[in-house]
Amino acid sequence: MITQGIQASDKGSPVHPNASPANPQNLAVDATNLPTTAVAGGGAGQERGRNKLTLFPLIFLIFFEVAGGPYGAEPAVQAGGPLFALLGFLVFPFVWAVPESLVTAELSTAMPGNGGYVQWVDRAFGPFAASLMGTWKYICAAVGAAAFPALCSDYLSRAVPAVSGGGARVATIVTFNVALTLLNCTGLSVVGWTAVALGLAALSPFLLMVAVALPKIRPRRWGTTARVKDWKLLLNTLFWNLNGWDSVSTMAGEVERPGRTFPAALVSAVCIGSLGYLLPLMAATGAVDAPPEAWGDGYFADAAACVTSGSDSWTPTAWVKRPIETRDNRQVATGTTWQTCPAGSQIPWTTVNDDRDMLQNYW
């Protein structure tokens, strides 16, 4: 019986049955008998022949998932004044963005699949908690993304008042929804390179504004504070603009060489996103003598008009203010795309397919 058992186990062993220290040549491994394993949650992204995300598309997908440009940072100045807004965008990346991105990079490279945080929760707390995480995240993404087309129409109405209400507003919202849906259907690789183009387009007017504002900056203006400080609004604005790094983990299975690409992309995105807020805020608050109360949503366009001069279509005002007005709307559109495409749309597929076995084991 013992001999039969040993012989049976030898048949399934990849090591030669006569292997021993005295016969090292027999230690050769038969590759045909090696067990095969698959990384859970990443099956689709690991298939050969698929276009995978490289470094630059991944950087800008992360950038749009988290930031998308300094749009939306104005309420921080309104809530605390330039001093606390600048301190917040200087310190908060180290307090929240860097630690969260490091955790995402570590776990995404350890478990490079499209399951992302669903996989992490499954490993830590089991399949039921993982299924809840996937469901809650998808609901959160769907509800949050529903607000973006309407917000996009609001931003667009600043440049085109005709779409501010009525049927034109409804048509604008429907058009953005259909256009972004069609873009998502082209695949993550196309979306990634589109993100690169739109990311450069979204940042270019602010880089121009910073360059024009440099001679006009007065550092004493950075020390201004709001008379009535709204700490809740300030913290919410900082958190909203620098949150969501874990969401990009649902793209890990689509990334080429995730062990190298993911950490480099996250570090680059943290730097671009943080500086993308800090530099325009420093330029605008240092060059424009405006009270904190004036810094409502979309004030960057007005600040650009103050930094530059003139009103003719060929003056710096038009080349800075108008792109900021229209790219407010583009940033909202791209935010909708990349919050629903690379992160949100992966969640149900992960929950239904990649984690099917663990859900069956639970129930």
C-alpha positions in Angstrom: 0.0 0.0 0.0 2.8 2.4 0.9 4.7 1.6 -2.3 1.6 2.1 -4.4 1.0 5.4 -2.7 4.5 6.6 -3.5 4.3 5.4 -7.1 1.0 7.3 -7.5 2.4 10.5 -6.1 5.5 10.2 -8.4 3.2 10.2 -11.4 2.0 13.7 -10.6 5.4 15.0 -9.5 7.4 17.3 -11.8 10.6 16.0 -10.4 12.3 12.8 -11.7 11.4 9.8 -9.5 15.1 8.7 -9.2 16.3 12.2 -8.2 18.7 12.3 -5.3 21.8 14.2 -4.2 23.9 11.4 -5.7 22.2 11.8 -9.1 21.8 15.6 -9.5 21.2 15.1 -13.3 17.8 13.6 -12.4 16.7 16.8 -10.6 15.5 18.2 -13.9 11.9 19.4 -13.7 9.3 18.2 -16.2 7.6 21.4 -17.1 4.5 19.5 -18.4 3.7 18.4 -14.9 4.0 21.8 -13.3 0.8 23.1 -11.7 -0.6 26.3 -13.3 -2.0 29.2 -11.3 -4.0 32.2 -12.3 -4.1 35.6 -10.6 -7.6 36.2 -9.4 -9.3 39.2 -10.6 -7.1 39.9 -13.6 -7.9 37.3 -16.2 -9.0 39.6 -19.0 -6.1 42.0 -18.7 -3.5 39.3 -18.7 -4.5 37.7 -22.0 -2.0 37.8 -24.9 -2.7 39.9 -27.9 -4.6 42.6 -26.0 -3.6 46.2 -26.1 -2.4 47.0 -22.6 -1.9 50.4 -20.9 1.6 51.8 -21.0 3.0 54.5 -18.7 1.7 57.7 -20.2 -1.9 56.7 -20.8 -2.0 55.3 -17.3 -0.6 58.5 -15.8 -3.3 60.6 -17.3 -6.1 58.1 -16.6 -5.1 58.3 -12.9 -4.8 62.1 -13.2 -8.4 62.4 -14.5 -9.6 59.8 -12.0 -8.3 61.9 -9.1 -7.9 65.5 -10.2 -8.3 66.6 -13.9 -6.8 70.0 -13.3 -7.3 72.8 -10.8 -11.0 73.1 -11.6 -12.9 72.9 -8.4 -10.2 74.2 -6.1 -11.7 77.7 -5.9 -13.9 77.0 -2.8 -10.8 76.3 -0.8 -9.7 79.9 -1.2 -13.3 81.1 -0.4 -13.4 78.9 2.7 -10.0 79.9 4.3 -8.3 82.5 2.1 -5.2 82.1 0.1 -3.0 81.2 3.1 -5.0 78.1 4.2 -5.8 77.1 0.7 -2.2 77.0 -0.3 -1.1 75.3 2.9 -3.8 72.8 2.4 -2.8 71.9 -1.2 0.8 71.8 -0.1 0.3 69.5 3.0 -2.7 67.4 2.1 -0.9 65.4 -0.7 1.6 64.2 1.9 -1.0 63.5 4.5 -3.5 61.6 2.2 -2.6 61.4 -1.5 0.9 59.9 -1.0 0.0 57.3 1.6 -3.1 56.2 -0.4 -1.2 56.0 -3.7 1.6 54.0 -2.0 -0.9 51.5 -0.7 -2.5 51.3 -4.1 0.8 50.7 -5.8 1.9 48.0 -3.4 -1.4 46.0 -3.4 -1.9 46.5 -7.2 1.5 45.1 -8.0 1.1 42.2 -5.5 -2.4 41.3 -6.9 -2.3 42.7 -10.5 -5.9 42.1 -11.5 -9.0 44.0 -12.5 -10.5 43.1 -9.1 -8.6 45.9 -7.4 -9.9 46.7 -3.9 -12.5 43.9 -4.2 -9.6 41.5 -4.2 -8.0 43.2 -1.3 -11.1 43.1 0.8 -11.6 39.4 -0.1 -8.1 38.5 1.1 -8.6 40.5 4.3 -12.2 39.9 5.3 -13.6 37.2 3.0 -16.0 37.0 0.0 -19.1 38.5 1.6 -17.3 41.8 2.5 -15.7 41.8 -0.9 -19.1 41.5 -2.6 -20.4 44.4 -0.5 -17.4 46.5 -1.4 -17.9 45.9 -5.1 -21.6 46.7 -4.9 -21.2 49.9 -2.8 -18.3 51.2 -4.9 -20.4 50.7 -8.1 -23.4 52.4 -6.7 -21.2 55.3 -5.4 -19.6 55.7 -8.9 -23.0 55.5 -10.7 -24.6 58.1 -8.4 -21.6 60.4 -8.5 -21.2 60.2 -12.3 -24.8 61.1 -12.8 -24.1 64.6 -11.6 -21.3 65.3 -14.0 -23.3 65.8 -17.3 -25.5 68.3 -15.5 -22.5 70.0 -14.0 -20.9 70.0 -17.5 -23.9 71.8 -18.9 -23.6 74.4 -16.1 -20.0 75.1 -17.0 -20.7 75.2 -20.7 -23.4 77.8 -20.1 -20.7 80.2 -18.9 -19.3 80.3 -22.5 -22.5 79.5 -24.4 -25.5 81.0 -22.5 -28.0 79.4 -25.0 -27.5 76.0 -23.2 -28.3 77.3 -19.8 -31.9 75.9 -19.7 -34.8 74.3 -21.5 -34.5 71.9 -24.3 -30.9 73.0 -25.1 -29.7 72.0 -21.7 -31.4 68.6 -21.9 -29.9 68.0 -25.4 -26.5 69.0 -24.1 -26.7 66.5 -21.2 -27.9 63.7 -23.5 -25.2 64.5 -26.1 -22.4 64.3 -23.5 -23.8 61.0 -22.1 -24.0 59.4 -25.6 -20.5 60.7 -26.6 -18.8 59.5 -23.5 -20.6 56.1 -23.8 -19.3 55.7 -27.3 -15.8 56.7 -26.2 -15.8 54.1 -23.5 -16.9 51.4 -26.0 -13.7 52.0 -28.0 -11.6 50.3 -25.4 -9.3 51.3 -22.5 -6.3 51.8 -24.8 -8.1 54.4 -26.9 -9.5 56.1 -23.8 -6.0 56.2 -22.3 -4.4 58.0 -25.2 -7.5 60.3 -25.4 -6.8 61.1 -21.7 -3.2 62.1 -22.6 -4.4 64.5 -25.3 -7.2 66.0 -23.1 -4.9 66.2 -20.1 -2.4 68.3 -21.9 -5.2 70.4 -23.3 -6.7 70.9 -19.8 -3.4 72.0 -18.2 -2.1 74.2 -21.0 -4.2 77.4 -20.3 -3.1 77.2 -16.6 0.5 76.9 -17.6 0.1 80.0 -19.8 -1.7 81.8 -16.9 1.2 81.0 -14.5 3.7 82.3 -17.0 1.8 85.5 -17.6 1.2 86.0 -13.8 4.8 85.6 -12.7 5.8 89.3 -13.0 2.6 90.4 -11.2 2.8 88.1 -8.2 3.0 89.8 -4.8 3.9 87.2 -2.1 2.2 89.3 0.6 -1.2 88.4 -0.9 -0.6 84.7 -0.1 -0.9 85.5 3.6 -4.5 86.7 3.3 -7.1 84.8 5.2 -10.9 84.8 5.1 -12.8 86.8 7.7 -15.2 84.0 8.4 -13.4 80.6 7.9 -15.4 77.6 6.8 -13.1 74.7 7.9 -15.6 72.1 6.8 -15.8 73.4 3.3 -12.0 73.7 3.2 -11.4 70.1 4.2 -14.1 68.8 2.0 -12.6 70.6 -1.0 -9.1 69.3 -0.3 -10.4 65.8 0.2 -12.6 65.8 -2.9 -9.8 67.1 -5.1 -7.1 64.7 -3.9 -9.1 61.5 -3.3 -9.7 58.4 -5.3 -6.3 56.9 -5.8 -7.5 53.4 -4.8 -10.1 53.4 -7.7 -7.3 53.0 -10.3 -6.5 49.6 -8.9 -9.3 48.2 -11.0 -7.1 48.8 -14.1 -4.1 46.8 -12.8 -5.0 43.8 -15.0 -4.9 46.0 -18.1 -1.4 47.5 -17.4 1.7 46.4 -19.2 4.3 45.2 -16.6 2.3 46.4 -13.6 5.2 45.8 -11.2 7.1 48.7 -12.9 4.4 50.7 -14.6 1.9 51.1 -11.8 4.3 52.7 -9.1 5.9 55.0 -11.7 2.5 56.1 -13.0 1.1 56.8 -9.5 4.2 58.8 -8.4 3.9 60.9 -11.6 0.2 61.4 -11.2 0.6 62.5 -7.6 3.2 65.1 -8.7 1.2 66.3 -11.7 -2.1 66.5 -9.7 -0.6 68.2 -6.7 1.4 70.8 -8.7 -1.6 71.2 -11.0 -3.5 72.6 -8.0 -0.8 74.4 -6.2 0.9 76.4 -9.1 -2.3 78.0 -10.6 -3.5 78.8 -7.1 -0.2 80.5 -6.2 -0.2 82.4 -9.5 -3.8 83.6 -9.3 -3.9 84.5 -5.6 -0.5 86.2 -5.8 -1.3 88.2 -8.9 -5.0 89.1 -8.3 -6.0 91.4 -5.5 -9.4 89.8 -4.9 -11.2 89.0 -1.6 -11.6 85.4 -0.7 -15.4 85.7 -1.0 -15.0 86.2 -4.7 -13.5 82.8 -5.2 -16.6 80.8 -6.2 -16.8 77.9 -8.7 -15.2 78.9 -12.0 -13.4 81.9 -10.6 -10.2 80.8 -12.4 -11.6 82.2 -15.6 -12.1 85.6 -14.0 -8.7 85.5 -12.4 -7.2 84.8 -15.9 -8.9 87.9 -17.2 -7.4 89.9 -14.3 -4.0 88.5 -14.8 -4.0 89.3 -18.6 -5.3 92.4 -20.2 -7.5 93.6 -23.1 -10.6 92.0 -24.6 -9.8 91.5 -28.3 -9.9 87.9 -29.5 -6.1 87.9 -30.1 -5.1 89.2 -26.7 -3.8 87.0 -23.9 -7.2 87.3 -22.1 -8.9 85.3 -24.9 -6.1 82.8 -25.0 -6.2 82.1 -21.3 -9.8 82.9 -20.0 -11.8 81.3 -22.8 -9.9 78.0 -22.8 -10.3 77.8 -19.0 -14.1 78.5 -19.4 -14.5 75.8 -22.1 -12.1 73.3 -20.5 -14.0 73.6 -17.2 -16.7 71.7 -19.2 -14.1 69.4 -20.8 -12.7 68.5 -17.4 -16.2 67.6 -16.2 -16.7 65.5 -19.3 -13.4 63.6 -19.0 -14.1 63.2 -15.3 -17.3 61.4 -16.1 -15.5 59.2 -18.6 -12.7 58.1 -16.5 -14.6 57.7 -13.3 -17.0 55.4 -15.0 -14.8 53.7 -17.6 -11.5 52.5 -16.0 -12.7 52.2 -12.4 -16.5 52.0 -12.2 -17.2 49.8 -15.2 -14.6 47.2 -14.0 -16.4 46.7 -10.7 -19.5 44.7 -11.8 -17.4 42.6 -14.2 -15.0 41.8 -11.4 -17.8 41.0 -9.0 -19.7 38.7 -11.4 -16.8 36.9 -13.1 -13.5 37.1 -11.2 -15.1 36.6 -7.8 -17.7 34.1 -8.8 -16.0 31.2 -7.0 -15.6 33.1 -3.7 -19.2 34.2 -3.7 -20.4 30.6 -4.4 -18.2 29.4 -1.6 -19.7 31.9 0.8 -23.4 31.2 -0.1 
